Amino acid sequence: MLRRASRALQHGSGNANLIRADLRCLPFPADSFDTAILTFPAPIIYDPSLWSELARVVRHNGRIVVVVSARSPSQKIEVGGVIEKIPSNQFSSEHVDVEVQGSLVSVIVATVKAGSEAQPKSELTDSSQ
């Protein structure tokens, strides 16, 4: 994905810095973002340390938007397992289905609660040292 994004930036007019990082230990200061978006996330979405790190880097009252699935309106999907893993002491969460060109897109919006304490970032370690 990083390679594709790099090629797209080289051939387009966009300007961005690409960073590869573990979502559980992001290289950004606390309160760096208003919003974080996760699209069709891997099983890491169930890892409590991911949610702690998102609470650290997203500002209070900021949002984490998780696009869980896109499907035809006749298909059913269960998102309760994801919502149950979002710490209720740090986030308020809701699930919404949005219709987009005849498809339903399941989205979870988690809002960082005011007063959630940003935890200090764990230091990245270089295994080559």
Solvent accessible surface area in square Angstrom, and as a share of the most:
residue,aa,sasa,rsa
1,M,188,0.84
2,L,64,0.32
3,R,184,0.67
4,R,170,0.62
5,A,38,0.30
6,S,38,0.24
7,R,122,0.44
8,A,66,0.51
9,L,51,0.26
10,Q,133,0.59
11,H,153,0.68
12,G,45,0.44
13,S,122,0.79
14,G,49,0.47
15,N,152,0.78
16,A,61,0.47
17,N,137,0.70
18,L,74,0.37
19,I,93,0.47
20,R,198,0.72
21,A,42,0.32
22,D,59,0.31
23,L,67,0.33
24,R,106,0.39
25,C,17,0.10
26,L,17,0.09
27,P,53,0.33
28,F,52,0.22
29,P,102,0.64
30,A,47,0.37
31,D,59,0.31
32,S,33,0.21
33,F,75,0.31
34,D,91,0.47
35,T,66,0.39
36,A,21,0.16
37,I,118,0.60
38,L,18,0.09
39,T,84,0.49
40,F,123,0.51
41,P,40,0.25
42,A,61,0.47
43,P,108,0.68
44,I,46,0.23
45,I,5,0.02
46,Y,97,0.37
47,D,37,0.19
48,P,92,0.58
49,S,49,0.31
50,L,0,0.00
51,W,0,0.00
52,S,44,0.28
53,E,11,0.05
54,L,4,0.02
55,A,3,0.03
56,R,7,0.02
57,V,2,0.01
58,V,0,0.00
59,R,98,0.36
60,H,80,0.36
61,N,94,0.48
62,G,8,0.08
63,R,120,0.44
64,I,0,0.00
65,V,34,0.20
66,V,0,0.00
67,V,25,0.14
68,V,29,0.17
69,S,16,0.10
70,A,58,0.45
71,R,31,0.11
72,S,48,0.31
73,P,73,0.46
74,S,99,0.64
75,Q,102,0.45
76,K,182,0.77
77,I,67,0.34
78,E,141,0.63
79,V,11,0.06
80,G,20,0.19
81,G,34,0.33
82,V,10,0.06
83,I,52,0.27
84,E,144,0.64
85,K,101,0.43
86,I,10,0.05
87,P,32,0.20
88,S,86,0.56
89,N,117,0.60
90,Q,23,0.10
91,F,3,0.01
92,S,59,0.38
93,S,44,0.29
94,E,100,0.45
95,H,66,0.30
96,V,57,0.33
97,D,63,0.33
98,V,70,0.40
99,E,123,0.55
100,V,74,0.42
101,Q,182,0.81
102,G,44,0.43
103,S,42,0.27
104,L,35,0.17
105,V,26,0.15
106,S,0,0.00
107,V,17,0.10
108,I,0,0.00
109,V,27,0.16
110,A,0,0.00
111,T,28,0.16
112,V,0,0.00
113,K,78,0.33
114,A,73,0.56
115,G,58,0.56
116,S,10,0.06
117,E,127,0.57
118,A,41,0.32
119,Q,95,0.42
120,P,121,0.76
121,K,58,0.25
122,S,76,0.49
123,E,138,0.62
124,L,101,0.50
125,T,127,0.74
126,D,80,0.41
127,S,117,0.76
128,S,98,0.63
129,Q,186,0.83
